[in-house]
Amino acid sequence: MLEIHRPYPGVALVVTEFGSILLGVPTDAFKATKRYCTDTGLPFPKVLVAPQKMLVRSAPQFNPEFFLYDFLFIHGAAFKPELAGQHLQLVLDEQQVAEVKNSLRITLTGPTAEELDSYRDANGQRLVDPETTKFLASVSSDMAIKKDGYPRSLDDMLDIITFDSRGITHLLDGSVSIQRDDNNGFFIKRGRKQEHVNLGINERVLPYASLPIPTEVQHPLKFGVKPLGTRSGFDLSGPSTGFIIWVDGKVCVYDGPVGTRYLLESQGIACDDISMVVLSHCHEDHMGAFVELVLSGNRPQVFTTEPIYRSALI
């Protein structure tokens, strides 16, 4: 059995009797894939394969964060004894490994005490005082997933598999082979059956969750608040939490879900009108506005804390 499904642009879901593999994990792929697997009864993937092009049109193409959270907290690998030996598998090129692991470490546990201590301004002065460093390190330790009373390392949650020098890897206990081609695509082989998929995106990708189009023109306000979304990253019914705050006609975005640019434009607000971003933390579902603005060349004022800002950059 070898089936190829396309639940979302830039994504291919490979399904066999031994499980499923997700090729490409662009921004918003988690909600789209979760809904597709739920509606069709297909197994939700626990093997994620990164494309060669990690950035397309200012949109990241490999965001495994919520797949890891789902694996740990919904599937239950973080707390069910019978799943203690299971790991989420990430398939990467060798040069992609360090950056992907570091990003997941930051989103899962936050910066270490040593990293917090290292933050300095242009004059060499500490940017995080020792008391705050101690407090944040203790919070990370308290909230960490434990094993035998100690925080589990990322290596105890993930298996990193790399493509060989020919761009080939073998997955699902060797039953499926996947080979990169030169066009951001893959050849997938199972027994005598072979399929080819291309993850190329030829048109603008709309966010999985959108908002109703307003019936009246949106004018700038002296002061006002408009929600862009009020859902969590696991909630498939709408965009994740984010707000527009008008101050003297200027637009400030508080957090902002994936697809903030499209959500704003659909409400009659130009993304270029954003002058400020407030970033509450650096999980994927709250970083939409920050990521889209920075990667598309905008330079908004960012209001956050030093650890959140440094983590968001990573």
Phi and psi in degrees as GROMACS dihedral restraints (atoms count N, CA, C in turn):
[ dihedral_restraints ]
;  ai    aj    ak    al  type     phi  dphi    fc
    3     4     5     6     1  -149.5    20    10
    4     5     6     7     1   111.1    20    10
    6     7     8     9     1  -121.9    20    10
    7     8     9    10     1   144.2    20    10
    9    10    11    12     1  -118.0    20    10
   10    11    12    13     1   123.7    20    10
   12    13    14    15     1  -119.3    20    10
   13    14    15    16     1   150.0    20    10
   15    16    17    18     1  -122.5    20    10
   16    17    18    19     1    81.6    20    10
   18    19    20    21     1   -74.5    20    10
   19    20    21    22     1   -14.1    20    10
   21    22    23    24     1  -164.8    20    10
   22    23    24    25     1   149.4    20    10
   24    25    26    27     1   -56.7    20    10
   25    26    27    28     1   136.3    20    10
   27    28    29    30     1    81.4    20    10
   28    29    30    31     1    10.9    20    10
   30    31    32    33     1  -132.2    20    10
   31    32    33    34     1   141.4    20    10
   33    34    35    36     1  -133.9    20    10
   34    35    36    37     1   127.6    20    10
   36    37    38    39     1  -102.1    20    10
   37    38    39    40     1   114.4    20    10
   39    40    41    42     1   -95.6    20    10
   40    41    42    43     1   121.8    20    10
   42    43    44    45     1  -119.1    20    10
   43    44    45    46     1   128.9    20    10
   45    46    47    48     1  -131.6    20    10
   46    47    48    49     1   176.7    20    10
   48    49    50    51     1   -69.9    20    10
   49    50    51    52     1   -11.7    20    10
   51    52    53    54     1   -96.5    20    10
   52    53    54    55     1    -2.9    20    10
   54    55    56    57     1   137.3    20    10
   55    56    57    58     1  -168.2    20    10
   57    58    59    60     1  -129.3    20    10
   58    59    60    61     1   157.8    20    10
   60    61    62    63     1  -130.9    20    10
   61    62    63    64     1   135.2    20    10
   63    64    65    66     1  -105.6    20    10
   64    65    66    67     1   120.1    20    10
   66    67    68    69     1   -96.0    20    10
   67    68    69    70     1   118.7    20    10
   69    70    71    72     1    82.7    20    10
   70    71    72    73     1   129.8    20    10
   72    73    74    75     1  -136.0    20    10
   73    74    75    76     1    66.3    20    10
   75    76    77    78     1   -71.2    20    10
   76    77    78    79     1   169.3    20    10
   78    79    80    81     1   -51.3    20    10
   79    80    81    82     1   133.2    20    10
   81    82    83    84     1    78.6    20    10
   82    83    84    85     1     3.2    20    10
   84    85    86    87     1   -67.2    20    10
   85    86    87    88     1   -28.5    20    10
   87    88    89    90     1   -60.5    20    10
   88    89    90    91     1   -53.2    20    10
   90    91    92    93     1   -63.5    20    10
   91    92    93    94     1   -43.1    20    10
   93    94    95    96     1   -63.5    20    10
   94    95    96    97     1   -43.5    20    10
   96    97    98    99     1   -70.3    20    10
   97    98    99   100     1   -38.9    20    10
   99   100   101   102     1   -61.7    20    10
  100   101   102   103     1   -45.0    20    10
  102   103   104   105     1   -63.7    20    10
  103   104   105   106     1   -43.8    20    10
  105   106   107   108     1   -62.4    20    10
  106   107   108   109     1   -46.7    20    10
  108   109   110   111     1   -66.2    20    10
  109   110   111   112     1   -37.5    20    10
  111   112   113   114     1   -64.9    20    10
  112   113   114   115     1   -44.9    20    10
  114   115   116   117     1   -71.3    20    10
  115   116   117   118     1   -31.7    20    10
  117   118   119   120     1   -98.3    20    10
  118   119   120   121     1   -10.8    20    10
  120   121   122   123     1    75.9    20    10
  121   122   123   124     1    17.6    20    10
  123   124   125   126     1   -84.2    20    10
  124   125   126   127     1   152.4    20    10
  126   127   128   129     1   -67.4    20    10
  127   128   129   130     1   133.9    20    10
  129   130   131   132     1   -72.2    20    10
  130   131   132   133     1   134.2    20    10
  132   133   134   135     1   -68.2    20    10
  133   134   135   136     1   140.7    20    10
  135   136   137   138     1  -119.7    20    10
  136   137   138   139     1    12.6    20    10
  138   139   140   141     1  -128.8    20    10
  139   140   141   142     1   121.0    20    10
  141   142   143   144     1  -119.6    20    10
  142   143   144   145     1   128.0    20    10
  144   145   146   147     1  -111.9    20    10
  145   146   147   148     1   124.8    20    10
  147   148   149   150     1   -80.1    20    10
  148   149   150   151     1   140.6    20    10
  150   151   152   153     1   -77.3    20    10
  151   152   153   154     1   170.1    20    10
  153   154   155   156     1   -74.3    20    10
  154   155   156   157     1   -38.6    20    10
  156   157   158   159     1   -86.7    20    10
  157   158   159   160     1   106.9    20    10
  159   160   161   162     1   -86.2    20    10
  160   161   162   163     1    -7.0    20    10
  162   163   164   165     1  -142.1    20    10
  163   164   165   166     1   123.5    20    10
  165   166   167   168     1  -131.2    20    10
  166   167   168   169     1   120.0    20    10
  168   169   170   171     1    51.3    20    10
  169   170   171   172     1    48.3    20    10
  171   172   173   174     1    65.6    20    10
  172   173   174   175     1    16.8    20    10
  174   175   176   177     1  -117.8    20    10
  175   176   177   178     1   121.8    20    10
  177   178   179   180     1   -60.6    20    10
  178   179   180   181     1   140.7    20    10
  180   181   182   183     1  -108.5    20    10
  181   182   183   184     1     5.5    20    10
  183   184   185   186     1  -144.6    20    10
  184   185   186   187     1    95.6    20    10
  186   187   188   189     1  -121.7    20    10
  187   188   189   190     1    82.0    20    10
  189   190   191   192     1   -82.6    20    10
  190   191   192   193     1     2.0    20    10
  192   193   194   195     1   -54.5    20    10
  193   194   195   196     1   -54.4    20    10
  195   196   197   198     1   -74.8    20    10
  196   197   198   199     1   -22.8    20    10
  198   199   200   201     1   -65.3    20    10
  199   200   201   202     1   -37.0    20    10
  201   202   203   204     1   -67.4    20    10
  202   203   204   205     1   -44.9    20    10
  204   205   206   207     1   -60.2    20    10
  205   206   207   208     1   -43.5    20    10
  207   208   209   210     1   -61.9    20    10
  208   209   210   211     1   -43.4    20    10
  210   211   212   213     1   -61.2    20    10
  211   212   213   214     1   -42.3    20    10
  213   214   215   216     1   -77.2    20    10
  214   215   216   217     1   -44.7    20    10
  216   217   218   219     1  -107.7    20    10
  217   218   219   220     1   -26.1    20    10
  219   220   221   222     1   -94.0    20    10
  220   221   222   223     1   -53.5    20    10
  222   223   224   225     1   -62.6    20    10
  223   224   225   226     1   -36.6    20    10
  225   226   227   228     1   103.1    20    10
  226   227   228   229     1    13.6    20    10
  228   229   230   231     1   -63.7    20    10
  229   230   231   232     1   -18.9    20    10
  231   232   233   234     1   -77.7    20    10
  232   233   234   235     1   -22.1    20    10
  234   235   236   237     1  -139.4    20    10
  235   236   237   238     1    -8.2    20    10
  237   238   239   240     1   -90.8    20    10
  238   239   240   241     1   118.2    20    10
  240   241   242   243     1   -55.3    20    10
  241   242   243   244     1   -35.8    20    10
  243   244   245   246     1   -71.1    20    10
  244   245   246   247     1   -12.4    20    10
  246   247   248   249     1  -107.9    20    10
  247   248   249   250     1     8.0    20    10
  249   250   251   252     1   -59.1    20    10
  250   251   252   253     1   -28.7    20    10
  252   253   254   255     1   -90.1    20    10
  253   254   255   256     1    -2.7    20    10
  255   256   257   258     1   -83.7    20    10
  256   257   258   259     1   142.7    20    10
  258   259   260   261     1  -129.3    20    10
  259   260   261   262     1   146.3    20    10
  261   262   263   264     1   -74.5    20    10
  262   263   264   265     1   136.1    20    10
  264   265   266   267     1  -104.7    20    10
  265   266   267   268     1   128.6    20    10
  267   268   269   270     1  -114.5    20    10
  268   269   270   271     1   130.4    20    10
  270   271   272   273     1  -112.1    20    10
  271   272   273   274     1   119.4    20    10
  273   274   275   276     1  -139.4    20    10
  274   275   276   277     1   162.8    20    10
  276   277   278   279     1   -75.0    20    10
  277   278   279   280     1   153.4    20    10
  279   280   281   282     1   -54.7    20    10
  280   281   282   283     1   -40.1    20    10
  282   283   284   285     1   -74.5    20    10
  283   284   285   286     1    -9.5    20    10
  285   286   287   288     1   -91.1    20    10
  286   287   288   289     1   -16.2    20    10
  288   289   290   291     1   -62.5    20    10
  289   290   291   292     1   -53.3    20    10
  291   292   293   294     1   -60.5    20    10
  292   293   294   295     1   -43.2    20    10
  294   295   296   297     1   -67.1    20    10
  295   296   297   298     1   -42.7    20    10
  297   298   299   300     1   -65.1    20    10
  298   299   300   301     1   -44.9    20    10
  300   301   302   303     1   -63.9    20    10
  301   302   303   304     1   -41.7    20    10
  303   304   305   306     1   -64.4    20    10
  304   305   306   307     1   -41.0    20    10
  306   307   308   309     1   -62.0    20    10
  307   308   309   310     1   -45.1    20    10
  309   310   311   312     1   -66.2    20    10
  310   311   312   313     1   -37.7    20    10
  312   313   314   315     1   -60.3    20    10
  313   314   315   316     1   -44.8    20    10
  315   316   317   318     1   -64.0    20    10
  316   317   318   319     1   -44.4    20    10
  318   319   320   321     1   -69.6    20    10
  319   320   321   322     1   -28.5    20    10
  321   322   323   324     1   -85.7    20    10
  322   323   324   325     1   -40.4    20    10
  324   325   326   327     1  -123.8    20    10
  325   326   327   328     1   -12.3    20    10
  327   328   329   330     1    80.9    20    10
  328   329   330   331     1   174.3    20    10
  330   331   332   333     1   -66.8    20    10
  331   332   333   334     1   152.3    20    10
  333   334   335   336     1   -77.1    20    10
  334   335   336   337     1   167.7    20    10
  336   337   338   339     1   -60.3    20    10
  337   338   339   340     1   -37.3    20    10
  339   340   341   342     1   -64.7    20    10
  340   341   342   343     1   -40.1    20    10
  342   343   344   345     1   -66.2    20    10
  343   344   345   346     1   -43.4    20    10
  345   346   347   348     1   -60.7    20    10
  346   347   348   349     1   -40.2    20    10
  348   349   350   351     1   -64.5    20    10
  349   350   351   352     1   -27.4    20    10
  351   352   353   354     1   -82.4    20    10
  352   353   354   355     1   -12.2    20    10
  354   355   356   357     1   -69.9    20    10
  355   356   357   358     1   119.8    20    10
  357   358   359   360     1  -132.7    20    10
  358   359   360   361     1   151.7    20    10
  360   361   362   363     1   -86.5    20    10
  361   362   363   364     1  -173.7    20    10
  363   364   365   366     1   -64.0    20    10
  364   365   366   367     1   -20.7    20    10
  366   367   368   369     1   -96.8    20    10
  367   368   369   370     1     4.9    20    10
  369   370   371   372     1    84.7    20    10
  370   371   372   373     1     8.4    20    10
  372   373   374   375     1   -84.1    20    10
  373   374   375   376     1   145.2    20    10
  375   376   377   378     1   -61.1    20    10
  376   377   378   379     1   141.2    20    10
  378   379   380   381     1  -100.9    20    10
  379   380   381   382     1   -14.1    20    10
  381   382   383   384     1  -128.2    20    10
  382   383   384   385     1   120.0    20    10
  384   385   386   387     1   -71.0    20    10
  385   386   387   388     1   157.6    20    10
  387   388   389   390     1   -57.5    20    10
  388   389   390   391     1   -37.0    20    10
  390   391   392   393     1   -66.0    20    10
  391   392   393   394     1   -41.1    20    10
  393   394   395   396     1   -68.0    20    10
  394   395   396   397     1   -40.4    20    10
  396   397   398   399     1   -58.4    20    10
  397   398   399   400     1   -45.8    20    10
  399   400   401   402     1   -62.7    20    10
  400   401   402   403     1   -43.2    20    10
  402   403   404   405     1   -63.4    20    10
  403   404   405   406     1   -48.5    20    10
  405   406   407   408     1   -64.6    20    10
  406   407   408   409     1   -38.5    20    10
  408   409   410   411     1   -64.0    20    10
  409   410   411   412     1   -37.1    20    10
  411   412   413   414     1   -70.4    20    10
  412   413   414   415     1   -36.6    20    10
  414   415   416   417     1   -63.5    20    10
  415   416   417   418     1   -45.3    20    10
  417   418   419   420     1   -59.7    20    10
  418   419   420   421     1   -41.8    20    10
  420   421   422   423     1   -66.3    20    10
  421   422   423   424     1   -42.5    20    10
  423   424   425   426     1   -66.0    20    10
  424   425   426   427     1   -36.8    20    10
  426   427   428   429     1   -88.9    20    10
  427   428   429   430     1    -9.4    20    10
  429   430   431   432     1   -64.0    20    10
  430   431   432   433     1   149.6    20    10
  432   433   434   435     1   -69.3    20    10
  433   434   435   436     1   128.4    20    10
  435   436   437   438     1  -103.4    20    10
  436   437   438   439     1   153.0    20    10
  438   439   440   441     1  -141.2    20    10
  439   440   441   442     1   119.0    20    10
  441   442   443   444     1    55.9    20    10
  442   443   444   445     1    34.5    20    10
  444   445   446   447     1    85.6    20    10
  445   446   447   448     1    -1.7    20    10
  447   448   449   450     1  -119.5    20    10
  448   449   450   451     1   149.2    20    10
  450   451   452   453     1   -59.0    20    10
  451   452   453   454     1   134.5    20    10
  453   454   455   456     1   -77.1    20    10
  454   455   456   457     1   141.0    20    10
  456   457   458   459     1   -81.0    20    10
  457   458   459   460     1   162.2    20    10
  459   460   461   462     1   -62.0    20    10
  460   461   462   463     1   -32.8    20    10
  462   463   464   465     1   -67.2    20    10
  463   464   465   466     1   -16.9    20    10
  465   466   467   468     1   -90.4    20    10
  466   467   468   469     1     0.9    20    10
  468   469   470   471     1  -118.0    20    10
  469   470   471   472     1   -22.1    20    10
  471   472   473   474     1  -122.0    20    10
  472   473   474   475     1   149.0    20    10
  474   475   476   477     1  -113.5    20    10
  475   476   477   478     1   122.2    20    10
  477   478   479   480     1   -98.1    20    10
  478   479   480   481     1   121.8    20    10
  480   481   482   483     1  -115.2    20    10
  481   482   483   484     1   133.6    20    10
  483   484   485   486     1  -113.6    20    10
  484   485   486   487     1   149.6    20    10
  486   487   488   489     1   -68.7    20    10
  487   488   489   490     1   146.3    20    10
  489   490   491   492     1   -80.3    20    10
  490   491   492   493     1  -175.3    20    10
  492   493   494   495     1   -63.4    20    10
  493   494   495   496     1   -19.9    20    10
  495   496   497   498     1   -93.4    20    10
  496   497   498   499     1     1.0    20    10
  498   499   500   501     1    78.0    20    10
  499   500   501   502     1    30.8    20    10
  501   502   503   504     1  -118.9    20    10
  502   503   504   505     1   144.5    20    10
  504   505   506   507     1  -144.2    20    10
  505   506   507   508     1   157.3    20    10
  507   508   509   510     1  -119.7    20    10
  508   509   510   511     1   128.4    20    10
  510   511   512   513     1  -127.9    20    10
  511   512   513   514     1   170.0    20    10
  513   514   515   516     1    52.5    20    10
  514   515   516   517     1    59.7    20    10
  516   517   518   519     1    58.4    20    10
  517   518   519   520     1    34.1    20    10
  519   520   521   522     1    80.8    20    10
  520   521   522   523     1     3.2    20    10
  522   523   524   525     1   -78.3    20    10
  523   524   525   526     1   -18.7    20    10
  525   526   527   528     1  -128.0    20    10
  526   527   528   529     1   132.5    20    10
  528   529   530   531     1  -111.1    20    10
  529   530   531   532     1   140.9    20    10
  531   532   533   534     1  -128.6    20    10
  532   533   534   535     1   131.4    20    10
  534   535   536   537     1  -126.5    20    10
  535   536   537   538     1   132.4    20    10
  537   538   539   540     1   -69.6    20    10
  538   539   540   541     1   146.8    20    10
  540   541   542   543     1  -111.1    20    10
  541   542   543   544     1  -172.6    20    10
  543   544   545   546     1   -88.7    20    10
  544   545   546   547     1     0.9    20    10
  546   547   548   549     1  -117.7    20    10
  547   548   549   550     1    36.4    20    10
  549   550   551   552     1    58.7    20    10
  550   551   552   553     1    36.1    20    10
  552   553   554   555     1  -128.6    20    10
  553   554   555   556     1  -174.0    20    10
  555   556   557   558     1  -145.3    20    10
  556   557   558   559     1   146.4    20    10
  558   559   560   561     1  -100.1    20    10
  559   560   561   562     1   126.6    20    10
  561   562   563   564     1  -114.8    20    10
  562   563   564   565     1   127.2    20    10
  564   565   566   567     1  -127.3    20    10
  565   566   567   568     1   132.4    20    10
  567   568   569   570     1  -136.3    20    10
  568   569   570   571     1   110.7    20    10
  570   571   572   573     1    61.7    20    10
  571   572   573   574     1  -125.3    20    10
  573   574   575   576     1   -93.1    20    10
  574   575   576   577     1    -3.5    20    10
  576   577   578   579     1   -94.2    20    10
  577   578   579   580     1   134.7    20    10
  579   580   581   582     1  -133.3    20    10
  580   581   582   583     1   139.1    20    10
  582   583   584   585     1  -128.0    20    10
  583   584   585   586     1   155.1    20    10
  585   586   587   588     1  -123.9    20    10
  586   587   588   589     1   135.3    20    10
  588   589   590   591     1  -128.9    20    10
  589   590   591   592     1   145.2    20    10
  591   592   593   594     1  -119.5    20    10
  592   593   594   595     1   127.9    20    10
  594   595   596   597     1   -92.1    20    10
  595   596   597   598     1     8.9    20    10
  597   598   599   600     1   -59.0    20    10
  598   599   600   601     1   145.0    20    10
  600   601   602   603     1  -117.2    20    10
  601   602   603   604     1   120.1    20    10
  603   604   605   606     1  -100.0    20    10
  604   605   606   607     1    -9.0    20    10
  606   607   608   609     1  -143.0    20    10
  607   608   609   610     1   170.5    20    10
  609   610   611   612     1   -62.4    20    10
  610   611   612   613     1   134.4    20    10
  612   613   614   615     1   -94.3    20    10
  613   614   615   616     1   121.8    20    10
  615   616   617   618     1   -83.1    20    10
  616   617   618   619     1   146.7    20    10
  618   619   620   621     1   -62.4    20    10
  619   620   621   622     1   150.4    20    10
  621   622   623   624     1   -57.4    20    10
  622   623   624   625     1   -44.1    20    10
  624   625   626   627     1  -110.0    20    10
  625   626   627   628     1   129.3    20    10
  627   628   629   630     1  -125.5    20    10
  628   629   630   631     1  -172.9    20    10
  630   631   632   633     1  -122.8    20    10
  631   632   633   634     1   155.1    20    10
  633   634   635   636     1   -60.9    20    10
  634   635   636   637     1   142.1    20    10
  636   637   638   639     1   -72.3    20    10
  637   638   639   640     1   127.6    20    10
  639   640   641   642     1   -67.6    20    10
  640   641   642   643     1   151.3    20    10
  642   643   644   645     1   -90.1    20    10
  643   644   645   646     1   -13.3    20    10
  645   646   647   648     1  -120.5    20    10
  646   647   648   649     1   151.7    20    10
  648   649   650   651     1   -66.6    20    10
  649   650   651   652     1   134.6    20    10
  651   652   653   654     1   -88.7    20    10
  652   653   654   655     1   116.9    20    10
  654   655   656   657     1  -101.7    20    10
  655   656   657   658     1   150.9    20    10
  657   658   659   660     1   -59.0    20    10
  658   659   660   661     1   147.4    20    10
  660   661   662   663     1  -116.4    20    10
  661   662   663   664     1   152.7    20    10
  663   664   665   666     1   -62.6    20    10
  664   665   666   667     1   -45.0    20    10
  666   667   668   669     1  -155.0    20    10
  667   668   669   670     1   133.1    20    10
  669   670   671   672     1  -175.3    20    10
  670   671   672   673     1   164.1    20    10
  672   673   674   675     1  -133.5    20    10
  673   674   675   676     1   134.8    20    10
  675   676   677   678     1  -133.6    20    10
  676   677   678   679     1   124.2    20    10
  678   679   680   681     1   -74.8    20    10
  679   680   681   682     1   135.7    20    10
  681   682   683   684     1   -93.5    20    10
  682   683   684   685     1   -18.7    20    10
  684   685   686   687     1   178.1    20    10
  685   686   687   688     1   154.5    20    10
  687   688   689   690     1  -137.9    20    10
  688   689   690   691     1    26.8    20    10
  690   691   692   693     1  -107.0    20    10
  691   692   693   694     1   166.1    20    10
  693   694   695   696     1   -89.3    20    10
  694   695   696   697     1   171.3    20    10
  696   697   698   699     1   -65.1    20    10
  697   698   699   700     1   -18.4    20    10
  699   700   701   702     1   -92.6    20    10
  700   701   702   703     1   -16.3    20    10
  702   703   704   705     1   -81.2    20    10
  703   704   705   706     1   118.4    20    10
  705   706   707   708     1   -85.4    20    10
  706   707   708   709     1    -1.6    20    10
  708   709   710   711     1   -87.4    20    10
  709   710   711   712     1    -7.3    20    10
  711   712   713   714     1  -178.2    20    10
  712   713   714   715     1   179.1    20    10
  714   715   716   717     1   -64.8    20    10
  715   716   717   718     1   152.9    20    10
  717   718   719   720     1   -72.6    20    10
  718   719   720   721     1   170.7    20    10
  720   721   722   723     1   -61.3    20    10
  721   722   723   724     1   133.8    20    10
  723   724   725   726     1  -174.2    20    10
  724   725   726   727     1   151.6    20    10
  726   727   728   729     1  -138.4    20    10
  727   728   729   730     1   149.1    20    10
  729   730   731   732     1   -97.7    20    10
  730   731   732   733     1   132.9    20    10
  732   733   734   735     1  -121.8    20    10
  733   734   735   736     1   120.0    20    10
  735   736   737   738     1   -91.6    20    10
  736   737   738   739     1   130.2    20    10
  738   739   740   741     1  -131.8    20    10
  739   740   741   742     1   111.4    20    10
  741   742   743   744     1    52.9    20    10
  742   743   744   745     1    40.7    20    10
  744   745   746   747     1    82.0    20    10
  745   746   747   748     1    -8.7    20    10
  747   748   749   750     1   -88.3    20    10
  748   749   750   751     1   147.5    20    10
  750   751   752   753     1   -99.1    20    10
  751   752   753   754     1   123.2    20    10
  753   754   755   756     1  -114.9    20    10
  754   755   756   757     1   132.2    20    10
  756   757   758   759     1  -104.7    20    10
  757   758   759   760     1   123.9    20    10
  759   760   761   762     1   -92.4    20    10
  760   761   762   763     1   115.9    20    10
  762   763   764   765     1    56.2    20    10
  763   764   765   766     1  -113.0    20    10
  765   766   767   768     1   116.5    20    10
  766   767   768   769     1   123.4    20    10
  768   769   770   771     1   -74.6    20    10
  769   770   771   772     1   173.0    20    10
  771   772   773   774     1   -57.0    20    10
  772   773   774   775     1   136.7    20    10
  774   775   776   777     1    81.6    20    10
  775   776   777   778     1    24.8    20    10
  777   778   779   780     1   -56.6    20    10
  778   779   780   781     1   -41.0    20    10
  780   781   782   783     1   -57.5    20    10
  781   782   783   784     1   -48.8    20    10
  783   784   785   786     1   -65.0    20    10
  784   785   786   787     1   -43.2    20    10
  786   787   788   789     1   -60.3    20    10
  787   788   789   790     1   -41.3    20    10
  789   790   791   792     1   -65.3    20    10
  790   791   792   793     1   -48.5    20    10
  792   793   794   795     1   -62.4    20    10
  793   794   795   796     1   -35.7    20    10
  795   796   797   798     1   -69.3    20    10
  796   797   798   799     1   -18.4    20    10
  798   799   800   801     1   -96.8    20    10
  799   800   801   802     1     4.8    20    10
  801   802   803   804     1    82.9    20    10
  802   803   804   805     1    23.9    20    10
  804   805   806   807     1  -120.2    20    10
  805   806   807   808     1   122.1    20    10
  807   808   809   810     1   -74.2    20    10
  808   809   810   811     1   136.3    20    10
  810   811   812   813     1   -61.9    20    10
  811   812   813   814     1   -29.0    20    10
  813   814   815   816     1   -68.3    20    10
  814   815   816   817     1   -14.2    20    10
  816   817   818   819     1   -77.7    20    10
  817   818   819   820     1   -10.9    20    10
  819   820   821   822     1   -73.1    20    10
  820   821   822   823     1   123.1    20    10
  822   823   824   825     1  -109.3    20    10
  823   824   825   826     1   -15.9    20    10
  825   826   827   828     1  -143.9    20    10
  826   827   828   829     1   147.0    20    10
  828   829   830   831     1  -130.8    20    10
  829   830   831   832     1   129.2    20    10
  831   832   833   834     1  -102.3    20    10
  832   833   834   835     1   124.2    20    10
  834   835   836   837     1  -113.2    20    10
  835   836   837   838     1   112.2    20    10
  837   838   839   840     1   -80.3    20    10
  838   839   840   841     1   -33.6    20    10
  840   841   842   843     1  -166.7    20    10
  841   842   843   844     1   174.7    20    10
  843   844   845   846     1  -113.4    20    10
  844   845   846   847     1    44.0    20    10
  846   847   848   849     1   -85.6    20    10
  847   848   849   850     1   150.3    20    10
  849   850   851   852     1   -52.8    20    10
  850   851   852   853     1   -41.3    20    10
  852   853   854   855     1   -73.7    20    10
  853   854   855   856     1    -9.4    20    10
  855   856   857   858     1  -111.1    20    10
  856   857   858   859     1    -1.1    20    10
  858   859   860   861     1  -104.5    20    10
  859   860   861   862     1     7.8    20    10
  861   862   863   864     1   -52.8    20    10
  862   863   864   865     1   -51.3    20    10
  864   865   866   867     1   -64.9    20    10
  865   866   867   868     1   -45.6    20    10
  867   868   869   870     1   -58.5    20    10
  868   869   870   871     1   -50.0    20    10
  870   871   872   873     1   -64.2    20    10
  871   872   873   874     1   -47.5    20    10
  873   874   875   876     1   -64.4    20    10
  874   875   876   877     1   -41.1    20    10
  876   877   878   879     1   -67.1    20    10
  877   878   879   880     1   -47.2    20    10
  879   880   881   882     1   -65.5    20    10
  880   881   882   883     1   -45.3    20    10
  882   883   884   885     1   -71.9    20    10
  883   884   885   886     1   -21.2    20    10
  885   886   887   888     1   -94.4    20    10
  886   887   888   889     1     6.3    20    10
  888   889   890   891     1    95.4    20    10
  889   890   891   892     1     2.1    20    10
  891   892   893   894     1   -77.5    20    10
  892   893   894   895     1   158.5    20    10
  894   895   896   897     1  -130.4    20    10
  895   896   897   898     1    70.9    20    10
  897   898   899   900     1   -74.6    20    10
  898   899   900   901     1   157.8    20    10
  900   901   902   903     1   -69.3    20    10
  901   902   903   904     1   135.7    20    10
  903   904   905   906     1  -117.0    20    10
  904   905   906   907     1   126.6    20    10
  906   907   908   909     1  -111.4    20    10
  907   908   909   910     1   115.2    20    10
  909   910   911   912     1  -165.5    20    10
  910   911   912   913     1  -170.4    20    10
  912   913   914   915     1   -97.8    20    10
  913   914   915   916     1   162.3    20    10
  915   916   917   918     1   -59.7    20    10
  916   917   918   919     1   -46.7    20    10
  918   919   920   921     1   -62.4    20    10
  919   920   921   922     1   -38.5    20    10
  921   922   923   924     1   -66.7    20    10
  922   923   924   925     1   -43.0    20    10
  924   925   926   927     1   -62.2    20    10
  925   926   927   928     1   -48.1    20    10
  927   928   929   930     1   -62.3    20    10
  928   929   930   931     1   -39.9    20    10
  930   931   932   933     1   -67.1    20    10
  931   932   933   934     1   -39.0    20    10
  933   934   935   936     1   -64.2    20    10
  934   935   936   937     1   -37.6    20    10
  936   937   938   939     1   -63.9    20    10
  937   938   939   940     1   -40.0    20    10
